[in-house]
Amino acid sequence: MVNVPGNLDLIEAPTKEPERQLFYIERCKELLAASGQMTDEKKLTYHISTFGCQMNFRDSEKLAGVLESIGYERVESEKADLVLYNTCTVRENASTRVYGRIGYVGKIKKEKNPSMVIGICGCMMQEPDEVEKMKKSYSFIDIIFGTHNSYKIAELLYTLLMNRKAKEKNPSLKTHVIDVQKEATGIVEDLPVRYDSTFRAGVNIMYGCDNFCTYCIVPYVRGRERSRKSCDIIREVEELASRGVKEIMLLGQNVNSYGKGLDEDITFAALLDKLSDIKGIKRIRFMTSHPKDLSDDLISVMSRKETICRHIHLPLQSGSSRLLKKMNRHYTREDYLTLVGKLRAAMPDIAITTDIIVGFPGETEEDFKETLEVCEEVSFDSAFTFIYSKRTGTPAAAFPDQVPEDIVKERFDRLLKVVAHSSAANASKLVGKDVDVLVETVGHSLEGGEASDGRTPETGDDAVTALTGRLGNNLLVHFEGRKSLVGEIVRVHIDECKDFYYLGSLCVLD
Ligand code: SF4
């Protein structure tokens, strides 16, 4: 519930979304203009710090879209008029980092800009204890909201601005706005989005997760699975293509179960098939795939359609069937290996990446060896390896037999060696070949990415410079070319493999 002191909002807002939020965008504009805070000459600035996964980064693009529609201008520094922290709660140390940032921004507000707006949102705010802590210890925070209603940022900001206005007459009033919904309601479409890149974009296809892996907090903070209607997804991708976007990443906690609960009869494979026909989209990626839901139809569509990248991120988590059961993953080591066999039979060049947890409660040396064996057998192209982190609120946090730290560390190092070996061996197979590359940035970045405003640094477009691009297998290549190639797909000869990235040369440099 929103805490609005007094009946301040006399103009009736629409009850339907997105009309309601579009209404509040206009009201915020009027209010900021009337108070002289925002004029044609003077813009207010905003900054969003995003923690966690691609879903959060995507949510931040939506928050930015609404703020820019109100008239805020983005800045990279936290010395802004409005600062939002979009938080993550997957691992406990992510929270510690957020508290550090809040302390820092609180000081800026106190010393330099008392009218600054500070907001906290995201997964951490779906946990009642964290909200209580924020309320008690950080009274300078103005807006708190969760994952289920982040589309309401305009409404919440408007409420805060009105509260502040009321406080001028009645100093005892509290102004802060707290609105955290326990459960997700429907999916709100058609609000403004500020895409971070001009040539690639993340597209949500579903939200939430029904799987309840015993180590994971996601089902508790992101709610049950909800799929977007295929017509809304297709419309968004068509619009992105018309703006010049070449690569899309379909996002969901478990994309393979897309379609469940929708009125239409559609699967993830069928959705991919449709999206791969959209003109202008040259590459489609997706994450994350749960092995238990990976269908033969999906493998078939991946192998038939050229626009779908020959890369799959397929979290293994453990190579021990005993531990997989304790993790509630619903597949065995054998099931996983069978899937990998099917993928490789259909697409011999497919890159397979994974997530692995080391030190899950009760993990024995035998279990761990089984994980190493699976890694050797699959020969992953890369792996995100995690030391098990006890997450309060999940069943595994209460499991006995937490593995001692020194043993976990030693296993972790062994696992890294095995994965590094297979990554390097697989990557080196492309040396001497010509491959398609999406040019992502000027300079030799190991992260890829793009200048934050979608433009490249100020040197002549024709000058030959260092470029970084991404292959279909998700690895980066550094090569020389004109900066006007950023955002284009070009052919690059792979000269050298540096284990987890390449050096190459443009096939045609005229
Ligand atoms: S599939 Fe498991 S690990 Fe992934 S989000 Fe759902 S509960 Fe978490």
Residues whose N, C-alpha, C, O or C-beta is under 5 A from the ligand:
A	BS01	SF4	C209 N211 F212 C213 C216 V218 P219 Q253
